[in-house]
Amino acid sequence: MLGTLEQSIKKAHSVKAAAQLFDASIPFVRNEIRDGNLRAKKIGRKVVILDADLQSYLENQPDWASTNSK
């Protein structure tokens, strides 16, 4: 529980942390960044994703029901 609380108040996340939040692979997150779907910042050699950009990315994804309707 504490880990989840700490993650939710972070202002920036590593690619690995973002992948864990999405329950996705690190290469998937990197591809989304590379393709311009997910904004990220580079600080030195480290890539970070701002919390606001994670929220925006999730909000711009299609609703599950609309992608599975006939």
KAKAFEN-V833615 format. One record per pair of residues at least 12 apart in sequence whose ideal C-beta (glycine too) atoms are under 7 Angstrom apart, sorted by the first residue. I is the first residue (numbers start at 0). J is the second residue. D is the distance in Angstrom with one decimal. If there is no record, write none. Layout:
I|J|D + I|J|D
//
This chain:
6|20|6.7 + 9|50|6.2 + 10|49|6.7 + 10|50|5.5 + 11|47|4.2 + 11|48|6.6 + 11|49|5.4 + 11|50|6.7 + 12|47|6.6 + 12|48|5.0 + 12|50|6.8 + 12|53|6.5 + 13|47|6.3 + 14|28|5.1 + 14|29|6.1 + 14|46|5.5 + 17|48|5.0 + 17|53|6.3 + 20|53|7.0 + 36|56|6.9 + 37|52|6.6 + 37|56|4.8 + 38|52|4.2
//
